[in-house]
Amino acid sequence: MRLLRAVAIAVLAVALVAASVWWFLHRYQRVDQVIHLPPRGEAGYNPLYALKQTLLADDVAVQSRQRLNLAGHALTPADTLLIFNDPRSMAPPEARRLLQWVDSGGHLLVRTPGLARWGDDAYSPLLAQLDVVPMSGSRQCEPFQVEGEDHHVEFCRGQRFRLDGVEPELAWGDLKSGYVYARLAHGQGHVDVLADFDFLINSEASGGLFADGGLDAPKGGLRDGPHRALARQVLAPNYGKGTMHLVYDAQMPSLLRMILVQGWMVWLPLTLALLAWLWSRMQRFGPQLPAPAGERRSLLEHVRASGEHLFRYGRGVMLYAAVRQAFLMRLRRRDPVAAALSGEPQIAAIAQRLSLPAESVRSALQTPSSHDKAAFRDRISTLVQLRNRL
């Protein structure tokens, strides 16, 4: 009977497992989902990383670095140098060396400072030597149409500029609203001045979601067809001849921003714990209603104060009589025979019972003078000792 019950339970368990597996396989369907992860490594801080990889794929020699460093990276006449940084950070000696290199055949690409950073200190030694004057307050998009592509606009956030007494080989813009692009001949080389390099930066995800729940695909930058066409035209003079030098400014977020945005799982609980600890340790002012007044002194303190008052005013005899009476009352309870005696026989009986000299007992049972404080203390102490020995 037990064997049949065990077999039935095992068959039922197997049936339940098989039914669960069948339900799971017919209920759920395996699908592929593409999730675009945020950039990591160099792609996370180098805005020209996509341009670098594109040029390498086209068999173009590329060097990418954060700083210009002309002493450590020599430039040849066939090279191309793209400075993504703010040109105002360039010192006058560096600007002169760059223009000397351009004069020998190099190709230099620079940008104007951004609108948000343009102010009274807008002087750039490099742009000043090229007779390029940025225009403050000019912000408008420039239409750009590529065959086979949708309508496109460029340089919406760039700083337009004008040319002071120099004729460009190529220009994009007009004298009234300013230029967004100009190619200037300088000796045997060229200098391209642009309002912005936003069409060369890496692609960025918009942060939205597809209907299937995946992250929105990256877009912008060199992922757009018009941007690739514009980049190819801008890099044309020395394309494929020498080395492309891409100088970018590392766009790493500040430590405080990273802690606030990405570390809130740590600092928020710690902040709450700190506030709770401060609240528990802060000064308390107590309830609104005062606590009921309690007794300020104990009964023992009152007795001691009364005895000191009597002793101070010459009433020590009354205290001695009370202690002597307490001793005699205990003597009646513990030794009625000795208590019934009087005089010397009583003194001898007490001394024999307590193993004390008769003289000490006799002195303790004699009332001291009210002015003899030493005798009062000795006889009180002896009476207490006698009473405790009974």
Secondary structure, 3 states (H helix, E strand, C coil): CHHHHHHHHHHHHHHHHHHHHHHHHHHCCCCCCCCCCCCCCHHHHCCCHHHHHHHHHCCCEEEEECCCCCCCCCCCCCCEEEECCCHHHCCHHHHHHHHHHHHCCCEEEEECCCHHHCCCCCCCHHHHHCCEEECCCCCCCEEECCCCCCCEEECCCCCCEEECCCCCCEEEEECCCEEEEEEEEECCEEEEEECCCHHHCCCECCCCECCCCCECCCECHHHCHHHHHHHHHHCCCCCCCCEEEEECCCCCCCHHHHHHHHCHHHHHHHHHHHHHHHHHHCCCCCCCCCCCCCCCCCHHHHHHHHHHHHHHCCCHHHHHHHHHHHHHHHHHHHCHHHHHCCCHHHHHHHHHHHCCCHHHHHHHHCCCCCCCHHHHHHHHHHHHHHHHHC
